[in-house]
Amino acid sequence: MNPAVDADEACGPFSGLRVLDISQGIAGPYCAQMLWQQGAEVIKVEPPAGDWGRHVGTQRDGHSALSVAYNAGKRGVCLDARHPEGKKALRRLAGSADVLIQNFRPGVAERMGVGYADVRQHAPGMVYVSISGYGPDGPYAGAPASDSVMQADSGLMYANQDEAGTPRRMGMLMADIATALYAAQATAAALYRQARTGRGSHVELSLFQACAALQVNDILAHAMAGARRAGPVSAPNGVFDTADGRLSVLALNNEQFARLCRALERPEWLQQPAYADNAGRMARLNELHEQIAAQLATRPSAHWIERLAREEVLHATVRDYDDLAAHAQAAHVELLQTLDQPGVGALPYAPLPGLARRRPLTPAPRIGQHSTEVLQDWGWSQADIRALMTAGALRQDDTQPEQA
């Protein structure tokens, strides 16, 4: 670990930890970024064209929302690993790291000279993290994988089917994000083992495995029932239009259903044997939903929220992200931090929950923004750095971003 980390920057359990992030996209970069939020020094190594995540989705001034979200706080180095000197430099950097994270297809890191077998010779105590689509071997090991591919192939689209039984992609990068979370947890466990024994580890996981773990309950329910019922598991349970908005309203058990009956002034529902338990209500879900929908549409959301809250009924306003930022609880818990990203502007950033102390946010780097600075900090001589620059294997970006 690096004892020279600035004490003002050092906060979190992984303070002083050196992480070399050579991954691209989401799963690897977000795993590394979570380690940064917990105090680690994270170096983002990119090829001259940059991480492919920079070039998808909403983009501005060399960044996408994706690349900012998952690379904030890191320092950026641009190395051309296809160049012989760049390949050597990458291997040298890897030998100085405590953690290396890569998410290439099996065999790619080995061709770059930084496969696990190569790196462990020089850094036997390292925690080496390999993230892939389907795993290091097997019939699908070399298959291309993306979030959408994995949502389809792992059952996530099936889990998100509509009431007609049509599978649907979830509207966020669920497969990649879940994999990043599992990878960060596995990395933390490996670092605990390293702290106890001094031994390194090879953490291997795949999007395929992570998506299955994410759905453990649904997979069990499917096995127990023989088939999966589309939609909610309790009744009523739905999203209903009010006169001026939308509310999610549900009851999970008989007590909660009784509260809902009081809030809607429907005591007659409690006298109906058909509504006496969840099984009966589920059998008449459409009937219940039609009655609730007709009633809620007659008044504005504020009216129903007051009634539902008074009876402690499970409910919530259906919010967009602007509404989320304006949520009264969001301000109280400081749900969103402000990230000042040069060339982009002030952005709302949702940090990790559960942190004892939040690390001050710093921007995501440009490609190669800190190349020479990082190498100097990691003990490279000026002569070595100049040689890499002259050979075209190392690139430094000294441009100033446009004003947002």
C-alpha positions, 0 to 999 in steps of 0.5 A: 500500500502507498503510505504517501497518500495525502492525509486530507484525501485519506478517508475510508477503510481502504485509505492507502490502497492502490487500485489499478483499474484497466476495465471498461464500461460499467461492472469493472469501473463501478467496482473500482469506483466504489473502492475509491469512495471507501478511500482507495487510490484508483488509477484508471488506465485507458487506451488512446481511444478511451474506455468505450463507456465514454462513447455511449448514451448522453455525452458532453466534452469527452464524457458520457453520464456513464463514464462520469458515474463510474469513474469519478475520483479516479486519476487517468493514465493513457497507455497504448498496450498494443505498443511493446513499451506500453505493454511493458509499462502496464505490466510494471504498473500492475506490479505496484498495485494492491488490486487490479481490476479487469473485465475483458473476455477470457484471454485478453488480459493475458495477451496484454501481459497482465493476466493473473499468472503474469502479475502474481509472479511480481505481486503475489499478495495482490487481489486480482479481480476478473469480471467476464460475461460468462466465466473463464471457461465453458461453452459460453466463455468466449461469447460476447456479453452486454447488459441487454444480452445478460438480462435476456440470457439470465432470466431478468427479462423473464422476471420483468414480464408484463401482465401479458407475459411479455419479457421486458428489459429493465430500464437501467443497467441492472446486470452490469450494476449488480455485477459491480456490487458483487465484485466490490463485495468479493474484493473487500472479502479478499482484502480482509483475507489478505490482511489476515494472511498476507496472501493474494487472491484471484477473484473471478465472477461473471455477469451470468453468475451475478444475475442469477444471485440477484434473482435467488428468490425468483428462481426458488419461487419458480422451482416451488410453484412450477411456474412464475406468476407475472405481476405482484405477489400481493393484492392490491398492489399497483400504480394508480392515476390520481387527478393530478399524478400517480401513486403506488399503493399496496397491501402485503397482508390482512392488517395492511389491507384493513388499513387501506380499507379505512383510508379509502372508507371501504369497510364493506371490503372487510366483510367480503369473504372473498377478500379475507386473505391474500389468496382470495384478493389475488384471485380478484386482483383486477376487480380490486384494482379497478375499484381503487383506480376509479376512486383514486382518479377522483381526487388529487394526490395530496388528498390521498397521500394524507389519508394513506399516511394517516392509516400507515398504508404502504404508498409512494408518489411515482417520481422522476429524478427531478422529483427525487431530488426535491424529496424532503427525505433526500435533503435530510439524508443528503441523498445526492452530492454535487459533482463539479465535472469540468466541461459538463457542469454541476451534476447530482451524484448518488454516493454509496450508502453506509459510508461512515464518512463521505469522501469529497467528490472529484471529477472523472478524468479525461483520457490520460489527464494524469499520466505523468503525475501518476507515474511520478507518484508511483516512483518512475523516473523522468527519463522513463516517462520521457522515453514512453512519451517519445515512443508514443506508448504513453499520452498526457492530456493537458487540454483545458475542458470547455466551460459548461 
